[in-house]
Amino acid sequence: MPSQSHHRTRSDHASEVAEDYVEAIAEAISENGICRAVDLVRHFDVTHATVSNTISRLQRDGLVVTEPYQPITLTAQGKRMATKARNRHEVVRTFLLRIGVSETTATVDSEGIEHHVSDETLRAMKRVMKDGIPASD
């Protein structure tokens, strides 16, 4: 029987692609006013078929709305997920920078860590950044 940590890791992986895509869609809309499939092809360096399949799943899950040859938009649920993913990403990246990790490494590492860090750990990271390193127990 899988442990609690393995179950959570599998669950994190399941939402990782969705979070990355809605975050990228929100970023493209913010920067360009729209998001097209080709924007995601370039962003993720994947094929158009990969983007198309992923967007279909996101639409099925109620995160995006799109029609053939039309821009991709986020639903309210997709916008909430994108905002949460962006915030998690920024907390992790800022924390890594604060503890002395280089800009390049913090940017790369935060892309993976953001999907697996618990809310408890995020709160602790925020607390450390605000108040300094807490005393050990």
Phi and psi in degrees as a GROMACS rama.xvg file:
@    title "Ramachandran Plot"
@    xaxis  label "Phi"
@    yaxis  label "Psi"
@TYPE xy
-68.1739  146.772  PRO-2
-74.7159  166.739  SER-3
-57.7486  -41.5999  GLN-4
-66.5735  -38.4166  SER-5
-68.595  -38.102  HIS-6
-61.5364  -45.1148  HIS-7
-64.4829  -40.5108  ARG-8
-61.9786  -43.3697  THR-9
-63.0016  -40.8899  ARG-10
-64.7172  -41.5514  SER-11
-59.9006  -43.6257  ASP-12
-62.4144  -37.0211  HIS-13
-62.8141  -34.7968  ALA-14
-94.9158  -7.82656  SER-15
-59.3513  -48.3578  GLU-16
-64.7402  -44.6273  VAL-17
-58.8757  -45.5176  ALA-18
-62.6036  -43.8878  GLU-19
-61.6117  -43.4566  ASP-20
-67.9949  -47.2789  TYR-21
-65.3408  -34.09  VAL-22
-64.8484  -43.5067  GLU-23
-67.1134  -38.2097  ALA-24
-63.8072  -46.2516  ILE-25
-60.8063  -41.1548  ALA-26
-64.5783  -43.7342  GLU-27
-63.6927  -42.0031  ALA-28
-63.8143  -41.8002  ILE-29
-62.7472  -42.1409  SER-30
-81.2791  -36.7645  GLU-31
-117.441  -7.40926  ASN-32
86.3535  -19.6155  GLY-33
-147.126  165.115  ILE-34
-128.953  126.03  CYS-35
-112.709  160.187  ARG-36
-55.6681  -39.0314  ALA-37
-62.3809  -30.8623  VAL-38
-62.5386  -39.8357  ASP-39
-74.4188  -35.2786  LEU-40
-57.6018  -46.437  VAL-41
-68.063  -44.5547  ARG-42
-60.755  -46.3975  HIS-43
-94.6012  -7.10647  PHE-44
54.0425  52.8435  ASP-45
-127.636  174.755  VAL-46
-78.4321  161.863  THR-47
-62.2462  -35.7172  HIS-48
-62.4088  -40.6947  ALA-49
-62.3898  -46.2525  THR-50
-62.8041  -44.4706  VAL-51
-59.6476  -45.4159  SER-52
-63.4705  -42.7517  ASN-53
-66.7203  -43.1537  THR-54
-62.5684  -37.9796  ILE-55
-60.1131  -43.1768  SER-56
-65.0133  -41.758  ARG-57
-64.3304  -36.9459  LEU-58
-67.8482  -43.9328  GLN-59
-57.5269  -37.0977  ARG-60
-85.6044  2.25788  ASP-61
79.5096  22.8162  GLY-62
-98.9381  -26.9677  LEU-63
-135.924  162.379  VAL-64
-130.196  134.127  VAL-65
-161.484  158.917  THR-66
-128.606  158.574  GLU-67
-52.6336  133.63  PRO-68
64.7096  19.839  TYR-69
-118.12  158.591  GLN-70
-62.5438  161.226  PRO-71
-97.7999  130.132  ILE-72
-122.672  155.317  THR-73
-91.6399  141.172  LEU-74
-77.352  175.269  THR-75
-58.1686  -41.8796  ALA-76
-63.8414  -41.4949  GLN-77
-64.2743  -39.5315  GLY-78
-64.2327  -41.5365  LYS-79
-62.5504  -43.1451  ARG-80
-63.9296  -42.1591  MET-81
-62.6783  -43.6747  ALA-82
-63.84  -44.1767  THR-83
-63.8525  -43.1556  LYS-84
-63.6147  -42.9529  ALA-85
-63.1559  -43.8278  ARG-86
-63.8041  -44.5939  ASN-87
-60.1273  -45.8965  ARG-88
-57.2531  -47.3472  HIS-89
-66.7618  -38.7409  GLU-90
-62.4239  -48.1483  VAL-91
-63.6947  -46.1249  VAL-92
-61.2245  -46.6093  ARG-93
-63.1763  -41.7475  THR-94
-60.2224  -47.1986  PHE-95
-61.7201  -41.8298  LEU-96
-62.0074  -42.2417  LEU-97
-62.6549  -32.8138  ARG-98
-90.6167  8.20467  ILE-99
101.574  7.3591  GLY-100
-73.8221  141.98  VAL-101
-63.9812  157.01  SER-102
-54.964  -48.2424  GLU-103
-62.2617  -48.0301  THR-104
-67.2398  -41.0451  THR-105
-61.4759  -39.6728  ALA-106
-65.364  -46.5935  THR-107
-67.6085  -48.8052  VAL-108
-64.2586  -37.5258  ASP-109
-65.0712  -25.9543  SER-110
-61.3572  -36.3832  GLU-111
-88.9567  -43.2055  GLY-112
-63.1954  -37.437  ILE-113
-55.0492  -29.3588  GLU-114
-81.7997  -17.3345  HIS-115
-115.673  -7.85757  HIS-116
-79.0936  135.439  VAL-117
-77.9073  163.18  SER-118
-60.8903  -37.7218  ASP-119
-60.558  -45.3067  GLU-120
-66.65  -39.4183  THR-121
-60.2203  -42.9751  LEU-122
-61.886  -40.9182  ARG-123
-65.2911  -40.6348  ALA-124
-60.8832  -44.904  MET-125
-62.0167  -41.541  LYS-126
-63.8837  -44.0071  ARG-127
-62.7141  -41.7428  VAL-128
-67.1236  -32.1392  MET-129
-81.2  -46.1391  LYS-130
-106.824  -10.3577  ASP-131
97.4149  177.753  GLY-132
-70.7752  124.949  ILE-133
-72.8083  156.161  PRO-134
-67.4893  145.603  ALA-135
-71.7121  152.637  SER-136
